[in-house]
Amino acid sequence: MYTPHTVANIEGGRGGMKSTQVQLISLLEAIEKPMRICEARETMSSIKDSSHKMLSDLIYKYQMSVSQNGPYTIMEDRILRKHGGRTESEFIFVGVRENVRDQKSLVGINLTIFEEAAKASQDSLDVFMPTVLREEGARMWFIWNPEQTTDPTYKLLMLNPPTNTIHIHTSYLDNPWLSDTMRQLAEDCKRDFPMKYRHIWLGEANCDVEGAIFEDELGEATDKGRICQVPYNRQKPVHTAWDLGFGDTNAIWFYQAYDNFYNFIDFVEGHERTIASWVTTLQGKMYNYGTDWLPHDGVDAMIHHRLSADKSKSPDMVLRSLGRKVRIAPKLSIKTRVDAARTVFPQCRFDADKCAEGIQQLRRYQWEPGAIKRLPGGGTTQMAPSGRDLHNEASHAGSAFCCAAVGMRQPAEYMPGLARPAQLVAEI
């Protein structure tokens, strides 16, 4: 915390003592020098919803109140440090949503501590940050447990952090004072619910999806550090793998083979865009391209006439006419495509920033649940999964990733020099 910074991203799982330690540091800093500190939450209907009680408890615990011959006076709606009858330091408490455009009460803020920052809205971040960082040398500390990678706070602090941001990750594993009861709760969760454990106790973004197809593979990739910074290698071609759609989502993964890994360096998706529009996006990234892998229906002009913007041309024909090198992945069952993806998954690395949206979609890619069967005499039961992937907003990234995996397992000249999994899919 004493490294020079403007923003501190303090995140992690339960039991990491984030709030307690940060608030104690703020109390000590406000003794050493005059400060105006804003204690913020997204919403605060009353002072009971704020950090007022936590700060008060810390003040009494460490004998810092005036009644204990300490410096702090605890008032109903603020906490003050006075000297000679003059206020030297002040803690105020605000709900960001209610005060986001209140310029006057937030003048002169030196430090803002945003508790439970995962709940922050985009509007709050856009307006509140410039307001409280107006003073020269002002700082802002975000304390939060990540929820979804699509949340505004996650995007701000994990994907596009402001200049001069420090990152502090903590969990119960870093807490030497954790009770045996809490530690056992964490270990029980780890044993019985590995994905939930990584979210609740280690602070990973949430993926509470029944029947998630790549749950184990993504968990292993996280544990082994394969979701990380993956640089673009200018000496190697970038291959793409597509799931085609126009009214539906069109998804594209970008990957390279080097360092004995399939390196996924980028991901994009969207809808109601033509092939020509997507090629413009690809060209704008300035990558050195290799092969565009399309699913088996990439040769169908009728199905994809809106995507091609020409009823007489299939997506692969349009791509070829635009100078792209195209190959079509063979038509396989969903189980075979998923098996192919699982086989190559240990050789895959993902860029944590540029692939964040794609990774989140892979986490939510799931099997279609089984039908509900009515039982004789009343009641129902859930049948076994159907063996099909669930078609939803996450399935397009999942299908495109499977397309990439099937492409990787095609003849060796496609990606020379990369060790291939020994087991081959029988249908290829």
N, C-alpha and C positions, 0 to 999 in steps of 0.2 A: 504493500500500500504506500510505501514511502518512495517508490520509484516515480520520478516526475511524470505527470500525466494530466490529461483533461477529462477523460472518461475511464472509469474502471468497470469492467464487465466481470461481475462476481457471481458465478453460476455453479450449479452442481445439484447433488441429490440431497435427500433428507439426512439429518444428523450431522451435517458438515459445519454447524455453528457459524454460518455466514452472517446472519443478522446480529447475533450476540457480539461477535468479535468486531464487526464493522462499527456498531453503535458505541462500543467501548472506545475504539480509536477516535471516533468523532468527539466524544466527551473529553478525552485527554487533549486533543488538538485545541478544543475551544477553551481549555484552561491556559494553554501555552500562549495563545494570541487571540485578539478579538476576532470573532467570526459571527456571521449570520447564516444559520443552517436551516435548510428547508427539508423537512421530513415529509415525503410525498408517497401517495398511493393513487392508483387509478381512480378509485371512488372512496369517499369517506363521508358517511352520513352523520357521524358524530365523532368526538375525540376518542371514543372507545374503539373505533376502527383503526386508530393510528398506532404509531410506535411510542406514544406517550408513556404507557405503562411499562414497556420494556426499558426505556431510558430511566424512568423513575426507579424501577427495581435495581438497575445497575448502579444508579447514584447512591441508593441506600446500602446496597451490598458492599460497595467499595468506600463507604463513608465520605461521600462527596457532597452531601446536603448541608445547608446552612445549620440545620439543627444538630449536625454531627461535626460542626466546626469546619465544614467544607465550603466550596465556592458556589454551589448551585441552589437556586430557589425554584421550587417546583410549584407552578401555578396551574390553574385549571385547564388552560388552553395553550400554555407555552412553558418553556423552561429557560431561566435566565441565569447568567453569571454577572454579578454586579461588583463594582469596585468604587469605593468612595461615593456611593449613592448613584453612580452612573452605570448603565448597562453596557457591559463589555462584550458579552456573547449572548446570542439568543437562538433558541430552537423554536421554529414555528411548524405547524402541522397543516397540510393541505390535501384535499382531494383534487387530483389533476384535472379530471373531467369537469369538475365544478369551477376550477380556478384557472383553467388553461389560458384564458385571455385576460386575466386580472393582472395587469402590468404593475399597478401601484404597490400592492402588498408584497410583490416579489422583487422589488428594487433592492440592490445591495446584497444579494445572495452570494456567499462565497463557496458554499458546498451544498449540493442537493443529494439526498439519499432516497432513491426510488425503490421502495420495498415492494415485493411481489410484482416485479416489473413485467413478468410474462403476460399480465393482463392488460398491458398498455395498448391503447388504440393507436392507429397510424396518425390520426389527428392530434392526439396528445403528444406524441413524439415530435411531430412536425412543428408544433407551436410552442410546446413547453420548453424544449431544450434550448432554443435560442433565447427564450425569456430568462431562464435561470443561469445561463452562461454568459451574460452580458458583461459582468465584472472582469477586469483583467485578472487572470490567474484563477478564475472560478473553475470548480470541478463538479463532476456528476458521477455518483456511484450507483450502479444498477445491481440490485440483489434479486436473484430470481432462480426458479427451477424451470428449465426448458419444458415446454409443452409440445407444440407443433412447429415443424420447420417452416410452415407458412405464416406463423405469427409475426407481426411487425417487429417485435423486440428481437426475435431470432434473426430475422433478415438484417436488422440494423447492426447487431453486435457480433453475430457469428459469421455473416456472409459479407457485409460491407461496413466494417467498423470504422467509425470516424478516425481521422488522423489523431495520433497521440493517445491511443486507447491501450490500456493494459488489460490482460486477461488473467483471471484467477479462477481456477476450477477446483472445487473441493467436494468431498463426500464423507460419509461416515468412516471411511477407511483412513481419513486424515485426522480424525477426532480422537485424541488419546483419553478424553474424559467421557466417552460414550458409555452409557450404562450397559451392563451385560444383557439386560432385557432387550434394549434396542438392537444391540449387535445380533442377538439370536433371531429377532424378527427379520432382520436383513438377510441373514444366512438361510432362514427358512424360505423366504421369498426367492432367493437365488436358486435354491434346490427345486422348488415346486413351480415357479413361474419366472423363468429366465428373462423373458422379454420385459415383463413388468418390473423385475428387479433392476434391469438396466435403466429403466425410466425413473422409477421412484427413488432408488438408492444411489445410482451412479450419475443420474442427471442427464441421461440421453433423451432426445426428443421422443415424444410418445408415439407408440404404434400399438393400440389396443384393438387388434383386428382378429376376429375369429376365422381360423383357416388360412392365415397368412402363408403364402406359398414359399417365400424366401426368408422366413423368420430366422431359421437357424443359420442360413448362409450369411445374412446381413449381420447377425449377432457375432459370428466368427470374424467377419471382415472388420467389424468395429474393434473387437477384442485384440486382433492382431495388427491393428494400425493400418489397415488397407483402405480406410476412408480418411484421406489425408490431403496434403497438397501434392498434386500430380502435374508436373509441368508439361507443356507442349514441347515435344522433341522435333526441332526443325529438320532433323536428318531422316525422319521416318514419316511415311504417309499416314494420313488420317483417314480411317474408314468410317462409314456411317451405316447405321442399321435403322430401318424405318418400320413404323406401323402406319398404314395409310388411312387418311380420312379427310373429309372436307366439312360436312355438317358435323361429323364426329371428329374427335381429336386426332391430329397427325403428330406423331412423336418421333424424334430422331435422337439417337445416341451417337457420340463421336468417340472413337477409340483408336489407339495406336499399339503396336507390338514393339516393346523394347524392355530391356532389363529382365527378360524372362517373365514379363507380365503382360496381360491385356490391360492397357491403361485407359480408362474412361475419363476423358479430359473435358467433356462438355455435354450438355443436354438441352434440347429445346422442344417445345410442344405448343400447339395452337390449333385453331380451326378456322374454316372459311377462308383459306388461303390456297392459291393454286401452286402447282409444282414450280412454275416460273418464279413465283414469289419466294418460295422456300429456297430455290437455288440462289436468289439474290442474297438471302440471309446467310447461306453457306459461304458464298464468295466474300461477303463482308467480314467474315471471321479471319480471312487471310491465312487459312491453313493450306498445307500442301496435301491435296486429297489423293486417296487411292480408290477404293471400290465403294460404291453405294449398294448396300444389300437391301433388296426389297422382299416382302413376303410373296407367297406364290400368286396372290391376286394382283400383283404389280403388272401383269401382262393383260389384265382385263380392262378394255377400254369402256365397256358399257357400265360396269359398276362404278368406275372412278371418272366418269365423264366430266363432272364438275371440278374435280381435282386437276384433271388434265386440261380443262377449259377447251376440250375438243372431243366430240363424240367418236371421232375416228382414230384417236390416239390413246394408247394406254400410258400409265405413268412412266414405265421404263422407256417407251418410245420418246416421250417428251424429254426425259433426262438425257437420253443418248443424243437427241438433237441439240441439246445445250452443252454438249461436250463432256458429259459425265460418263464414267466407266461403271456399268451396272451389271450386277448379277442377281439372279432370282433364287431365293432359298427354296428348297424342295417343300412340297406340301406334306406335313406330318401331323400326327395327332397332338393334341395339347400336352398329353402326358410325355410324349417323346421329346417335344420341344423343351418342356420344363426339365426333364432329365438331362438334356444336353446342357441347359443353363446351369444346373446344379453341378455337373461334372467340371465345367470350366470356371465356376465361381471362385475356387481357391486360387486361381491364377489372375483374378481381376482386382485392380485397384481403381478407386473412384476419387476424383477431385472433390473435396468436401464443399467447395464454394460453387463452382460452375455446375456441378451435378446435384446440388442440394435438392432441387425440385424433383429430379428423376429418382433420387434415392428415396425421398419421401413417398413417391408413388410406388416404388418397388416394395417398400415396407407395407403398403396397403393393398398390394396385389394379392388376391385371395381366390380360393376355390369357391365355386357356387355352392351354397348350402343345400343340403338335401331337402326334399319336400316334407311337409308336415302330414303325417298319416293319422287318420282318426282310428282309434282303437274300439273294438267291440265293447259295448257297454258304456261308452263315453270316454273322454280324455283323448289326448294326442301324444305322439312321439315324433322326434326329429329323426328322419331317415339319414343314412350315410350320405356324404357329399356326392354330388352328381358326377364328378370326374371332369367337369368343365370349369374353366376359369370364369369368375363373375365379371360380366361386362359392365364396367362403371368408369369413373374418371381416372382410376388408377390402372386399368387394364391395358391402356395403350402403351405406357412406358414399359409395362411388363412384357407385352407382346413384342415390342421393338427390341428389348433386351434378349428375349428368346431368339429372335431373328438373328441378332449378332452372334449368339452362341452357336446356332446352327451353321452360320457362315464360317465361323472359326474352325469348324470340324470338316470343312470341305477340303479338296485336294491341297497338298502342301504348298503349291506354288502361290497360293493366295497370300499366305503370311510366312515366308521363309524365315528360318532361324529361330522359331519359337517352339519349345518343347510342347508336345501335344499330350492330352490325357490318354492313357493307355486304352481305356474302355471306349469303344465306339458304339454309337446308337445303331441298333440292328437294322432300322428302316432306311438308313442312309446308304 
